Amino acid sequence: MVDGIRIATPCGEIDHDGRDIPREALLPTGEPVLPVVADTSGVTFMDSSALDVLLRASRQISRAQGRLRIAAPTPSVRRVPAPTGAYTVIGCHPTLADALNA
């Protein structure tokens, strides 16, 4: 947590089998919904199911008057949502500091 913003740091591969891990990091069960920054600098692979997790989390966070931002996306993270335009819905920032200050 930094200034009331939850920082989630998913790492490794995020695919259909591992999609519950980032979901729980973004929106922990029993915790208040807060503004969230997903620091994706450690994500080595991401498929469309991970994008679905990000979009669903973004909607839930927005309904609670928060915002989801993505920080430090690796090429794997940037590649998946590019054709869908998802980054027009979820802010994507080159560094963690940029995402926290957005």
N, C-alpha and C positions, 0 to 999 in steps of 0.2 A: 504494500500500500504506500502510495505517495500522494499527499495532499488530498485524501479521499478518493483516489483513483486506484482501482484494483489493477495490478500488473500480473497478467498470466504469461507464463513462459513455456509454451509447448516446445518440445524438442523431438528430434528424430523424424520418423515417418508417421504421417497422419493419413490413414486410409479408412476404409469401411470397418475393418476390424478394430481400429484404435480410436474411433471417433468419440467415444464416451469420455476419454481422457481430457481433450480440450474443452468439451462441453462442461465438464465438472470444474475445470480451471476457470472458465469464463463466468460461470454461474453456479457457484457452490451451493449445494442443497442446504437449506436452512439459513443461508446468509442473505443479507439484503442485496438487492440488485443495485449496483453502483456503476458509475462510469468505468469502463474497462479499456485497458490497452493490452493488446496481444503482442508481445515481443516475439516475433517469429524468426529471429536471427539464428536460432538453433534448429529450424525445421529443414530437413534434408529432402523430404518428399511430401507432396500433398496431392490428394486426388479430389474429385468432385464431391465426395461425401464430407470431406473437411470443409469445403466451401459451403455446403449446406449447413453445417454446424455454425459457421461464422455468420451466415445470413439469418438463421433462426435466432441465434444469440443477439444479433444486432436488433432484430425486431423486438425481442423481449426487453432488452435494455432500453430501447427507445420508448416503449410503452411506459416504462418506469421513469421517464424523463432523463435518462442517461444516454451515453453515447459509446459505441465501440469504435476503437481506432486500431489499426494495424501498424506496428513499428518494425523497422529493419527487415523488410521482406527479402528472403533469399530468392534466387531465380526460380526455384521450384514453387514458391508461394506466389510470385508475380505471374507465373505462366498460367496457372489454372483459371483464375478469375478474369484474365484479360479479355477473352472473347465474350464474356457474359456482361461486362460492364459493372460487375459487383463493386468495384472500387469507387463508383459514383455514389453508392449507398454507404459503404464502409470507408471511412477515411484511411488512406494509406500514407505513411510517412517514412522517410529514409532512415531516421534514427529514433531511438526511444525518447530522447530529449525532445525532438520535434513533435512526437505524438503526445507527450505529456503536456506540452505547451500549446497544442492546437485547440 
